[in-house]
Amino acid sequence: MTTFERARCELKAHPLALDAALAAAVLLCMVAGSFAAPQDGDGVTWNTRAAAPLSLLLMLLAAVALVFRRRAPRTVLALTGTLSVVECVTGDPRAPVTMSAVIALYTVASTTDRTTTLRVGLLTMTVLTAVAMLAGPLPWYAQENLGVLAWTGIGATAGDAVRSRRAVVQAIRERAERAERTREEEARRRVAEERLRIARDLHDVVAHHIALVNVQAGVAAHVMDKRPDQAKEALAHVREASRSALDELRATVGLLRQSGDPAAPTEPAPGLGLLEDLAGTFRSAGLPVRVARTDQDTRLPAAVDLAAYRIVQEALTNVRKHAGAGARAEVSVVRAGRNIEITVVDDGSGETPAPGAHPGHHPGSVPEKGGGHGLLGMRERVGSLGGTLTTGPRYGSGFRVHAILPVDTTDTRVDGRTTAPGEPV
């Protein structure tokens, strides 16, 4: 930092000292100007005749008033304007006390709005110029009188220009700060959305496979002594379900890897292409599942395909956990115009849990106390893609989950922005 910049920072840190220095400089200019006398021709002449004592007093009072120009700009303008009028009427015409009024007018213009500047500026210009022309010792057409008009106008204009520049700089700074806050908020929002999506995936994976493991472990414990072959088969299903859970957990958690981390092999995200395999895992767990598809091999965006798979997975998991023994489920996938409809129904009563399953009510009979995250997760998935989800008990017995997802998510708006097909939501 240069010496000039350090001095400038020091003066800005002490505004009263800066105003005192300015007042001293203005006083010096006014005293020096009192030695100049106009000639009949061009220019001025300098002599050694000092100004009258009254003019020197007016100069001193005007300079002292300028020290407080930041604290009370309008009061200082009124005071310096009054001193200028007194100087024009009774003082030496060489005493330029009006210079202090110009500085005070500049201060008022730089600290107020444009309307106030226009009113105060016109009033100051009119009063000082009229007094100088009508009551001053010089002829009304003297160039000194016109100089009063010009200098007061320059002071008001310069002050308004400085105020406008400050306003522009402040607006630019505020826009930059607001843009920075917006970028930070957007980054936090995207992180929260990504965490929510990963949490939903982890919930779906864990709930599905742990439910299957629990059921098969219960079956194995139930038939271990009487039918060891069936217990062995159940344990094989437990092993397969746990392996699938680990694979999906590895693939999901792999999304959290940093760019510099070593790459790990991951499987592609599941979709409706694996619907039969998903139904097979439930059939092996003792839940009859019938799959009907009339979607004519519709090619879905990755986000829609994954959401459809997770909805079926979560709905069948709820059936296995809550529908009771002997329940059957039916899954249908139908293409309807620009949408694809996923329906999962069951005929369970929710009265008799399967061996090894967690006790609980079927969602279609009595609402679960405390509520679970399965239906909420499905609703969030469907809502994030611009679809609709309907859940509720069927007439008689059973439960129904019906989801409508748009095949083309290009026009789907999420939080006011457009998402492209397959973009994570």
C-alpha positions as CSV (number, residue, x, y, z in Angstrom):
1,M,0.0,0.0,0.0
2,T,1.4,3.4,-1.0
3,T,1.8,6.4,1.3
4,F,-1.1,8.1,-0.5
5,E,-3.4,5.1,0.0
6,R,-2.5,4.8,3.6
7,A,-3.2,8.5,4.2
8,R,-6.5,8.2,2.4
9,C,-7.5,5.3,4.6
10,E,-6.6,7.2,7.7
11,L,-8.7,10.2,6.6
12,K,-11.7,8.0,5.8
13,A,-11.3,6.4,9.3
14,H,-11.5,9.9,10.8
15,P,-14.1,12.0,8.9
16,L,-14.0,14.9,11.4
17,A,-10.3,15.3,10.8
18,L,-10.9,15.2,7.0
19,D,-13.6,17.9,7.3
20,A,-11.3,20.0,9.4
21,A,-8.6,19.7,6.8
22,L,-11.1,20.6,4.0
23,A,-12.3,23.6,6.0
24,A,-8.7,24.8,6.5
25,A,-8.1,24.5,2.8
26,V,-11.3,26.4,1.9
27,L,-10.4,29.1,4.4
28,L,-7.0,29.4,2.8
29,C,-8.6,29.7,-0.7
30,M,-11.0,32.3,0.5
31,V,-8.3,34.4,2.1
32,A,-6.1,34.1,-1.0
33,G,-9.1,35.1,-3.1
34,S,-9.6,38.2,-1.1
35,F,-6.3,39.6,-2.6
36,A,-7.7,39.4,-6.1
37,A,-9.5,42.3,-7.6
38,P,-11.3,42.3,-11.0
39,Q,-10.0,44.5,-13.8
40,D,-12.1,46.3,-16.4
41,G,-10.5,44.2,-19.0
42,D,-9.8,40.5,-18.9
43,G,-8.5,38.7,-15.9
44,V,-7.8,39.9,-12.4
45,T,-5.1,41.9,-10.6
46,W,-3.4,40.9,-7.4
47,N,-2.5,43.4,-4.7
48,T,-1.5,43.4,-1.1
49,R,-4.6,45.1,0.3
50,A,-6.2,42.6,2.7
51,A,-9.9,42.2,3.1
52,A,-12.0,44.0,5.6
53,P,-12.2,42.7,9.2
54,L,-15.9,41.8,8.7
55,S,-15.1,39.8,5.6
56,L,-12.3,37.9,7.4
57,L,-14.7,37.1,10.2
58,L,-17.3,35.8,7.8
59,M,-14.7,33.6,6.1
60,L,-13.6,32.2,9.5
61,L,-17.2,31.5,10.6
62,A,-17.9,29.8,7.2
63,A,-14.8,27.6,7.5
64,V,-15.7,26.6,11.0
65,A,-19.2,25.6,9.9
66,L,-17.8,23.3,7.2
67,V,-16.1,21.2,9.9
68,F,-19.6,19.9,10.8
69,R,-20.9,19.5,7.3
70,R,-21.4,15.7,7.6
71,R,-23.3,15.9,10.8
72,A,-25.8,18.6,9.9
73,P,-25.4,19.3,6.1
74,R,-28.6,21.3,5.8
75,T,-27.9,23.4,8.8
76,V,-24.4,24.1,7.6
77,L,-25.8,25.1,4.2
78,A,-28.2,27.5,5.8
79,L,-25.5,29.0,7.9
80,T,-22.9,29.4,5.0
81,G,-25.7,30.7,2.8
82,T,-26.6,33.3,5.3
83,L,-22.9,34.3,5.7
84,S,-22.6,34.6,1.9
85,V,-25.7,36.9,1.8
86,V,-24.2,39.1,4.5
87,E,-20.9,39.2,2.7
88,C,-22.7,40.2,-0.6
89,V,-24.6,43.0,1.1
90,T,-22.0,44.5,3.4
91,G,-18.6,43.0,2.7
92,D,-15.8,43.4,0.3
93,P,-16.8,42.0,-3.1
94,R,-13.4,40.4,-3.3
95,A,-14.2,38.2,-0.3
96,P,-15.4,34.9,-1.8
97,V,-17.5,33.5,1.2
98,T,-19.8,31.9,-1.3
99,M,-17.2,29.2,-1.8
100,S,-18.2,27.7,1.6
101,A,-21.9,27.7,0.5
102,V,-20.9,25.8,-2.7
103,I,-19.1,23.1,-0.6
104,A,-22.1,22.9,1.8
105,L,-24.5,22.5,-1.2
106,Y,-22.3,19.8,-2.6
107,T,-22.5,17.9,0.7
108,V,-26.3,18.2,0.8
109,A,-26.6,17.0,-2.7
110,S,-24.3,14.0,-2.1
111,T,-26.3,12.8,1.0
112,T,-29.9,13.3,-0.1
113,D,-32.2,12.2,-2.9
114,R,-32.4,13.9,-6.3
115,T,-35.7,15.7,-5.5
116,T,-34.3,17.3,-2.4
117,T,-31.1,18.3,-4.3
118,L,-33.2,19.9,-7.0
119,R,-35.3,22.0,-4.6
120,V,-32.4,23.0,-2.3
121,G,-30.1,23.7,-5.2
122,L,-32.6,25.9,-7.0
123,L,-33.3,27.8,-3.8
124,T,-29.6,28.4,-3.0
125,M,-28.8,29.4,-6.6
126,T,-31.7,31.8,-6.8
127,V,-31.2,33.5,-3.4
128,L,-27.4,33.9,-3.7
129,T,-27.5,35.1,-7.3
130,A,-30.4,37.5,-6.7
131,V,-28.7,39.0,-3.6
132,A,-25.5,39.4,-5.5
133,M,-27.2,41.1,-8.5
134,L,-29.6,43.3,-6.6
135,A,-27.8,44.1,-3.3
136,G,-24.2,43.6,-4.1
137,P,-21.7,46.4,-4.7
138,L,-21.0,45.3,-8.3
139,P,-23.3,45.8,-11.3
140,W,-25.9,43.1,-11.8
141,Y,-24.3,42.0,-15.0
142,A,-20.8,41.5,-13.5
143,Q,-19.2,38.2,-14.2
144,E,-18.8,37.6,-10.4
145,N,-22.6,37.5,-10.1
146,L,-22.8,35.0,-12.9
147,G,-20.0,33.1,-11.3
148,V,-22.2,32.6,-8.2
149,L,-24.9,31.1,-10.4
150,A,-22.4,28.8,-12.1
151,W,-20.5,27.6,-9.0
152,T,-23.7,26.8,-7.0
153,G,-25.0,24.8,-10.0
154,I,-21.7,22.9,-10.3
155,G,-21.8,22.1,-6.6
156,A,-25.3,20.7,-6.7
157,T,-24.6,18.7,-9.9
158,A,-21.3,17.3,-8.6
159,G,-23.0,16.2,-5.3
160,D,-25.8,14.5,-7.2
161,A,-23.3,12.7,-9.5
162,V,-21.4,11.4,-6.5
163,R,-24.6,10.2,-4.8
164,S,-25.7,8.4,-8.0
165,R,-22.3,6.7,-8.3
166,R,-22.4,5.6,-4.7
167,A,-25.9,4.2,-5.3
168,V,-24.8,2.3,-8.4
169,V,-21.7,0.9,-6.6
170,Q,-23.9,-0.2,-3.6
171,A,-26.4,-1.8,-5.9
172,I,-23.7,-3.7,-7.7
173,R,-22.2,-4.9,-4.4
174,E,-25.7,-6.0,-3.1
175,R,-26.3,-7.9,-6.4
176,A,-23.0,-9.6,-6.0
177,E,-23.7,-10.6,-2.4
178,R,-27.2,-11.7,-3.3
179,A,-25.8,-13.8,-6.2
180,E,-23.2,-15.4,-3.8
181,R,-25.9,-16.2,-1.3
182,T,-28.1,-17.6,-4.0
183,R,-25.3,-19.9,-5.3
184,E,-24.6,-21.1,-1.7
185,E,-28.3,-21.7,-1.1
186,E,-28.6,-23.6,-4.4
187,A,-25.6,-25.7,-3.6
188,R,-27.0,-26.5,-0.1
189,R,-30.4,-27.3,-1.7
190,R,-28.9,-29.7,-4.3
191,V,-26.9,-31.4,-1.5
192,A,-30.0,-31.8,0.6
193,E,-31.9,-33.2,-2.5
194,E,-29.1,-35.6,-3.2
195,R,-29.0,-36.8,0.4
196,L,-32.7,-37.3,0.4
197,R,-32.6,-39.3,-2.8
198,I,-29.8,-41.5,-1.5
199,A,-31.6,-41.9,1.8
200,R,-34.7,-43.1,-0.1
201,D,-32.7,-45.6,-2.0
202,L,-31.0,-46.9,1.1
203,H,-34.4,-47.2,2.8
204,D,-35.9,-49.1,-0.1
205,V,-33.0,-51.4,-0.4
206,V,-32.6,-52.2,3.3
207,A,-36.4,-52.5,4.0
208,H,-36.9,-54.9,1.1
209,H,-34.0,-57.2,1.6
210,I,-34.1,-57.2,5.4
211,A,-37.8,-58.1,5.3
212,L,-37.0,-61.0,3.0
213,V,-34.1,-62.1,5.3
214,N,-36.3,-61.8,8.3
215,V,-39.1,-63.9,6.7
216,Q,-36.7,-66.6,5.5
217,A,-34.9,-66.7,8.8
218,G,-38.2,-67.2,10.6
219,V,-39.1,-70.0,8.2
220,A,-35.7,-71.7,8.7
221,A,-36.1,-71.5,12.4
222,H,-39.6,-72.9,12.2
223,V,-38.8,-76.0,10.1
224,M,-35.2,-76.6,11.2
225,D,-36.0,-79.7,13.2
226,K,-38.7,-81.3,11.1
227,R,-37.7,-80.4,7.5
228,P,-34.0,-79.6,7.4
229,D,-34.1,-79.6,3.6
230,Q,-36.6,-76.7,3.5
231,A,-34.6,-74.9,6.2
232,K,-31.5,-75.2,4.0
233,E,-33.4,-73.8,1.1
234,A,-34.6,-70.9,3.3
235,L,-31.1,-70.2,4.4
236,A,-30.0,-70.1,0.8
237,H,-32.6,-67.5,0.1
238,V,-31.3,-65.5,3.1
239,R,-27.8,-65.6,1.7
240,E,-29.0,-64.5,-1.7
241,A,-31.1,-61.7,-0.3
242,S,-28.2,-60.4,1.9
243,R,-25.9,-60.6,-1.1
244,S,-28.3,-58.6,-3.2
245,A,-28.7,-56.1,-0.4
246,L,-24.9,-55.7,-0.1
247,D,-24.6,-55.2,-3.9
248,E,-27.3,-52.5,-4.0
249,L,-25.9,-50.8,-0.9
250,R,-22.4,-50.8,-2.5
251,A,-23.9,-49.3,-5.7
252,T,-25.8,-46.6,-3.8
253,V,-23.1,-45.6,-1.4
254,G,-20.7,-45.6,-4.4
255,L,-22.5,-42.4,-5.4
256,L,-20.9,-40.7,-2.5
257,R,-17.4,-41.3,-3.7
258,Q,-15.2,-38.3,-4.4
259,S,-13.7,-37.8,-7.8
260,G,-10.3,-38.7,-6.6
261,D,-11.4,-42.0,-4.9
262,P,-10.5,-45.2,-6.7
263,A,-13.2,-46.4,-8.9
264,A,-15.2,-49.4,-7.8
265,P,-17.4,-51.6,-10.1
266,T,-21.1,-50.9,-9.6
267,E,-24.2,-52.3,-11.2
268,P,-26.6,-50.1,-13.1
269,A,-29.6,-48.7,-11.3
270,P,-32.5,-51.2,-11.2
271,G,-35.6,-50.6,-13.3
272,L,-38.7,-52.3,-14.6
273,G,-36.6,-54.6,-16.7
274,L,-35.8,-56.4,-13.5
275,L,-39.4,-56.5,-12.4
276,E,-39.7,-60.3,-12.9
277,D,-36.6,-60.9,-10.8
278,L,-38.0,-58.7,-8.1
279,A,-41.3,-60.6,-8.1
280,G,-39.3,-63.9,-8.0
281,T,-37.6,-62.9,-4.8
282,F,-40.9,-62.4,-3.1
283,R,-42.3,-65.7,-4.5
284,S,-39.4,-67.5,-3.0
285,A,-40.2,-65.8,0.3
286,G,-43.8,-67.3,0.2
287,L,-45.7,-64.3,-1.3
288,P,-47.5,-65.2,-4.6
289,V,-47.0,-62.3,-7.0
290,R,-48.6,-62.0,-10.4
291,V,-47.1,-59.5,-12.8
292,A,-49.1,-58.0,-15.7
293,R,-47.5,-55.6,-18.2
294,T,-49.0,-53.8,-21.1
295,D,-46.4,-51.0,-21.4
296,Q,-45.2,-52.3,-24.8
297,D,-41.6,-52.2,-23.8
298,T,-41.8,-48.4,-23.2
299,R,-38.3,-46.9,-22.9
300,L,-38.4,-44.8,-19.7
301,P,-36.0,-42.1,-18.5
302,A,-33.6,-43.4,-15.8
303,A,-35.3,-41.5,-13.0
304,V,-38.7,-42.7,-13.9
305,D,-37.5,-46.3,-14.4
306,L,-35.8,-46.3,-11.0
307,A,-38.8,-44.7,-9.3
308,A,-41.2,-47.3,-10.7
309,Y,-39.0,-50.1,-9.6
310,R,-38.7,-48.7,-6.1
311,I,-42.4,-48.2,-5.8
312,V,-43.1,-51.8,-6.7
313,Q,-40.4,-53.0,-4.3
314,E,-41.6,-50.9,-1.4
315,A,-45.3,-51.9,-2.0
316,L,-44.5,-55.6,-2.1
317,T,-42.4,-55.3,1.0
318,N,-45.3,-53.7,2.8
319,V,-47.5,-56.5,1.6
320,R,-45.1,-59.1,2.8
321,K,-44.7,-57.4,6.2
322,H,-48.3,-56.4,6.9
323,A,-50.8,-58.3,4.7
324,G,-50.7,-61.5,6.7
325,A,-50.4,-65.2,5.8
326,G,-52.0,-66.4,2.6
327,A,-52.0,-62.9,1.0
328,R,-51.5,-62.6,-2.7
329,A,-50.3,-59.6,-4.6
330,E,-50.7,-58.4,-8.2
331,V,-48.5,-55.9,-10.0
332,S,-49.6,-54.2,-13.2
333,V,-47.7,-51.8,-15.4
334,V,-49.8,-50.0,-18.0
335,R,-48.9,-47.3,-20.6
336,A,-51.6,-44.7,-20.8
337,G,-50.8,-41.9,-23.1
338,R,-47.9,-39.8,-21.9
339,N,-47.9,-41.6,-18.5
340,I,-47.1,-45.0,-17.2
341,E,-49.3,-46.4,-14.4
342,I,-48.0,-48.7,-11.7
343,T,-50.5,-50.6,-9.6
344,V,-49.8,-53.0,-6.7
345,V,-52.8,-54.6,-5.0
346,D,-53.2,-57.4,-2.5
347,D,-56.0,-59.3,-0.8
348,G,-54.5,-59.6,2.6
349,S,-56.4,-58.9,5.8
350,G,-53.4,-57.9,7.9
351,E,-54.6,-60.1,10.8
352,T,-52.0,-62.9,10.8
353,P,-48.3,-62.0,10.2
354,A,-46.2,-64.5,8.4
355,P,-43.7,-66.6,10.4
356,G,-40.7,-64.4,11.3
357,A,-42.3,-61.2,10.1
358,H,-42.5,-58.2,12.3
359,P,-46.0,-57.9,13.9
360,G,-48.0,-54.9,12.7
361,H,-51.2,-53.9,11.0
362,H,-51.7,-53.9,7.3
363,P,-51.8,-50.4,6.0
364,G,-55.2,-51.1,4.6
365,S,-56.8,-52.0,7.9
366,V,-55.6,-49.9,10.8
367,P,-53.2,-47.0,10.3
368,E,-49.8,-47.6,11.7
369,K,-49.1,-45.6,14.8
370,G,-46.2,-43.3,14.3
371,G,-46.3,-44.0,10.6
372,G,-43.5,-45.5,8.4
373,H,-41.3,-44.0,5.9
374,G,-42.2,-46.3,3.0
375,L,-45.3,-44.6,1.8
376,L,-43.8,-41.2,2.5
377,G,-40.8,-42.1,0.4
378,M,-43.0,-43.3,-2.5
379,R,-45.0,-40.1,-2.4
380,E,-41.8,-38.0,-2.5
381,R,-40.4,-40.0,-5.4
382,V,-43.6,-39.6,-7.4
383,G,-44.0,-36.0,-6.5
384,S,-40.5,-35.1,-7.5
385,L,-41.2,-36.5,-11.0
386,G,-44.5,-34.6,-11.4
387,G,-46.6,-37.7,-11.0
388,T,-49.4,-38.6,-8.5
389,L,-49.7,-41.4,-5.9
390,T,-52.9,-42.9,-4.5
391,T,-52.8,-45.3,-1.6
392,G,-55.6,-46.8,0.5
393,P,-57.6,-49.9,1.5
394,R,-59.5,-51.9,-1.1
395,Y,-63.2,-52.6,-0.7
396,G,-63.5,-55.7,1.5
397,S,-59.9,-56.4,2.2
398,G,-56.4,-55.7,1.0
399,F,-54.6,-52.5,0.0
400,R,-53.9,-50.7,-3.2
401,V,-51.0,-48.6,-4.3
402,H,-51.5,-46.7,-7.6
403,A,-48.8,-44.4,-9.1
404,I,-48.9,-42.3,-12.3
405,L,-45.6,-41.3,-13.6
406,P,-44.9,-39.1,-16.7
407,V,-43.0,-41.0,-19.4
408,D,-41.4,-37.7,-20.6
409,T,-40.1,-35.6,-17.7
410,T,-38.7,-32.8,-19.8
411,D,-41.5,-30.4,-18.8
412,T,-41.6,-31.5,-15.2
413,R,-40.7,-28.6,-13.0
414,V,-39.0,-29.2,-9.6
415,D,-38.6,-26.2,-7.3
416,G,-39.1,-23.9,-10.3
417,R,-36.5,-25.5,-12.6
418,T,-36.8,-27.9,-15.5
419,T,-35.3,-31.3,-15.3
420,A,-34.2,-33.3,-18.2
421,P,-35.1,-37.0,-18.7
422,G,-33.0,-39.2,-16.5
423,E,-31.6,-36.3,-14.4
424,P,-31.4,-37.1,-10.7
425,V,-34.1,-35.3,-8.8
